[in-house]
Amino acid sequence: MSKKIAIIGGGNLGAAIAEGLLHSGFIKASDIIVTRRNIQPLDYLKQKGVHTTSNNIDAVEFADYIILALKPFQVKDVLAEVKGALDSQRHILISVVTGFWMKEIDEVVSQELPVFRAMPNTAIAIRESITCICHQHASEEQKQFVSELFNQLGLSVMIEEKLMDAATVLGACGTAYAMRYIRANIQGGIEIGFDVKTASLIAAQTVKGAAQLLLSHQTHPEQEIDKVTTPKGCTIAGLNEMEHQGFSSSLIKGITVSYKKIVNDM
């Protein structure tokens, strides 16, 4: 039997999830429903066969898996609204809401539902996200389905909930860190003679290729670095100068500062 999915909250993230699942062929359009207070921006999904509604209860009653793609301040109100329609024998909740813990969901719904938290990043828009997932009260079949769902949108990894804040920093904030590195690479490329368009292309594709090497070969970065560093060569000279200027230490410090910020502000 096919699983039906409700996406509660058809903003940028919710719509990107719907589009990614459709594009991958993971689920039929007729098995997805997306909610939004003003459903007009979802017309393009409706034209593809996706159900759209402003009624969250109707969406819950339609679905087996319910993805909460809301703002943190909206979650309790929406869960309170739909809790009467939730069935612990049928429904599985998946929250992609930053900073909202599974125990908080339990407190509102007042029943033991299978619950997942998932932390994707902005690359979900092009189906290249890394999504960190944790769960409670879930069966192996449910865990497999949720993993496969997010693997349609990039890659996924199961972690403990206590690591979700760290996942936010490394996987979501990490996109900005990578972009800042690429920007610096572009600036360096311009200084040594390239125009901005060419420097941007070279820098972005180089980073993409480097990442794909690690994912494809399952190697440590140092193994790939060793392949391009020759004795007395230009690569090792550049790497050593970057380390003298604090490249690695500043990046590590930035990650830890971001982590302390998210933990202390929650």
C-alpha positions in Angstrom: 0.0 0.0 0.0 1.4 3.4 -0.9 2.1 5.9 1.8 0.4 9.3 1.8 2.3 12.4 2.9 1.0 15.6 4.3 3.3 18.6 4.4 2.0 21.1 7.0 3.4 24.4 6.0 3.9 25.1 2.3 6.6 27.7 2.6 10.0 27.5 0.9 11.1 24.4 2.8 7.8 22.5 2.6 7.4 23.3 -1.1 11.0 22.2 -1.8 10.3 18.9 -0.1 7.2 18.3 -2.2 9.0 19.2 -5.4 12.0 17.0 -4.6 9.8 14.0 -3.8 7.8 14.5 -7.1 11.0 15.0 -9.2 12.5 11.8 -7.8 9.5 9.7 -8.5 9.5 8.5 -4.8 5.7 9.2 -4.5 2.8 10.1 -6.8 1.5 13.6 -6.8 -1.9 12.4 -5.8 -0.4 11.0 -2.6 0.9 14.4 -1.4 -1.1 17.1 0.3 0.4 20.5 1.2 -1.1 23.1 3.5 -0.7 26.8 3.6 -2.9 29.6 5.0 -2.9 31.3 1.6 -2.8 28.4 -0.9 -2.5 30.5 -4.1 1.4 30.3 -4.1 0.9 26.5 -4.2 -1.0 26.6 -7.5 2.1 25.3 -9.4 2.1 22.2 -7.2 -1.7 21.8 -7.7 -1.1 21.8 -11.5 1.2 18.9 -11.1 -1.5 16.9 -9.3 -0.6 17.6 -5.6 -3.5 18.3 -3.3 -3.4 21.7 -1.6 -5.5 23.0 1.2 -5.6 25.6 4.0 -7.2 23.0 6.3 -4.6 21.2 8.5 -7.0 18.7 9.9 -8.1 17.6 6.4 -4.4 17.1 5.5 -3.8 15.0 8.7 -6.8 12.8 7.9 -5.5 12.3 4.3 -2.0 11.2 5.3 0.1 8.5 7.0 3.3 10.5 7.3 2.9 14.2 8.4 5.8 16.5 7.8 5.8 19.7 10.0 7.5 22.4 8.0 6.5 25.3 10.2 8.1 28.3 12.0 9.0 27.3 15.6 6.4 29.7 17.1 3.6 28.0 15.0 4.2 24.4 16.0 2.3 24.2 19.3 -0.8 25.9 18.0 -0.9 23.7 14.9 -0.3 20.5 16.8 -3.0 21.5 19.3 -5.3 22.1 16.3 -4.8 18.7 14.7 -4.2 16.5 17.8 -7.8 15.2 17.8 -7.3 13.9 14.2 -4.0 12.1 15.1 -4.1 8.3 15.3 -1.2 6.5 17.0 -1.9 3.4 15.0 -1.6 5.2 11.7 0.2 8.5 11.8 3.9 9.3 11.9 5.1 12.8 12.6 8.3 14.3 11.0 9.4 17.7 12.2 11.8 19.8 10.2 11.4 22.6 12.7 14.6 24.0 14.1 15.0 23.8 17.9 11.7 22.0 18.6 12.4 18.8 20.5 10.5 15.5 20.3 9.5 15.7 24.0 7.8 19.0 23.2 5.8 17.3 20.5 4.8 14.5 22.9 3.6 17.1 25.4 1.2 18.7 22.9 -0.2 15.6 21.2 -0.6 13.7 24.5 -0.2 10.3 22.8 2.8 8.0 21.9 3.2 8.6 18.2 6.3 7.6 16.2 8.1 11.0 15.9 11.1 12.0 13.8 13.1 15.2 13.7 15.0 16.0 10.5 17.5 18.8 9.9 18.0 19.4 6.1 19.9 22.4 4.7 19.2 24.8 1.9 20.6 22.5 -0.8 17.3 20.6 -0.4 16.1 23.0 -3.1 18.3 21.1 -5.6 18.0 17.7 -3.9 21.6 17.9 -2.6 20.9 18.3 1.1 22.5 16.5 4.0 19.6 15.7 6.4 20.3 14.6 9.9 17.5 12.5 11.4 16.6 11.3 14.9 13.5 9.4 16.1 11.5 7.9 18.9 8.8 5.2 19.1 9.6 4.3 15.5 9.7 0.8 13.9 12.4 -0.3 11.5 10.0 0.0 8.6 9.2 3.6 9.5 12.9 4.5 10.0 13.7 3.0 6.6 10.9 4.9 4.9 11.9 8.3 6.4 15.6 7.7 5.5 14.6 6.8 1.9 12.3 9.9 1.8 15.2 12.3 2.7 17.6 10.4 0.5 15.5 11.6 -2.4 16.5 15.1 -1.4 20.2 14.4 -1.0 21.7 12.2 1.6 20.6 11.4 5.2 22.2 10.2 8.4 20.6 8.9 11.6 21.9 10.6 14.8 20.9 11.0 18.4 18.7 13.9 19.2 21.3 15.4 21.6 23.4 16.1 18.5 20.7 18.0 16.6 22.1 21.4 17.6 25.5 20.3 16.4 24.0 19.0 13.2 22.4 22.5 12.7 25.8 24.1 12.9 27.8 21.5 10.8 25.2 20.8 8.2 23.1 23.9 7.9 25.4 26.8 9.0 28.1 24.8 7.2 26.6 25.8 3.9 27.4 29.5 4.7 30.9 28.5 5.8 31.5 26.7 2.5 30.1 29.7 0.6 32.5 32.0 2.4 35.5 29.7 1.5 34.3 29.7 -2.2 34.0 33.5 -2.1 37.5 33.9 -0.8 38.7 31.5 -3.5 37.0 33.6 -6.1 38.7 36.8 -4.8 42.0 35.1 -4.8 41.4 33.9 -8.4 40.6 37.5 -9.5 43.8 38.7 -7.9 45.9 36.2 -9.9 44.3 37.1 -13.2 40.8 35.6 -13.7 37.6 37.5 -14.4 34.9 37.0 -11.8 32.7 34.7 -13.9 35.6 32.3 -14.7 36.9 32.4 -11.2 33.4 31.6 -9.8 33.0 28.7 -12.1 36.4 27.2 -11.3 36.1 27.7 -7.6 32.6 26.2 -7.3 33.3 23.2 -9.5 36.5 22.5 -7.7 34.7 22.4 -4.3 32.0 20.3 -5.8 34.5 17.9 -7.2 36.5 17.7 -3.9 33.3 16.9 -2.0 32.3 14.2 -4.5 35.8 12.6 -4.2 35.2 12.2 -0.4 31.7 10.8 -0.9 32.6 8.5 -3.7 35.9 7.2 -2.3 34.9 7.3 1.4 38.3 8.7 2.1 39.7 11.1 4.7 40.5 14.6 3.3 44.2 14.2 4.1 44.3 11.2 1.7 43.0 13.4 -1.2 45.3 16.3 -0.1 48.3 14.0 -0.3 47.5 13.2 -4.0 48.0 16.9 -5.0 50.9 17.9 -2.8 54.3 17.3 -4.3 57.6 18.0 -2.6 58.5 21.7 -2.8 55.3 22.2 -4.9 52.9 25.1 -5.0 50.1 23.3 -3.2 52.0 22.6 0.0 53.4 26.1 0.0 49.9 27.5 -0.2 48.5 25.1 2.4 51.3 25.9 4.8 50.8 29.6 4.5 47.0 29.2 5.1 47.8 27.3 8.3 50.3 29.9 9.4 47.5 32.5 9.0 45.1 30.4 11.1 42.9 28.8 8.4 41.9 25.6 10.2 41.9 27.0 13.7 39.6 30.0 12.7 37.2 27.6 11.0 37.1 25.3 14.0 36.6 28.3 16.3 33.8 29.6 14.1 32.0 26.2 14.3 32.3 26.0 18.1 31.2 29.7 18.6 28.1 29.0 16.4 27.4 25.9 18.5 27.6 27.8 21.8 25.3 30.5 20.4 22.6 28.0 19.4 22.8 26.1 22.7 22.8 29.2 24.9 19.9 30.9 23.0 17.6 27.9 23.0 
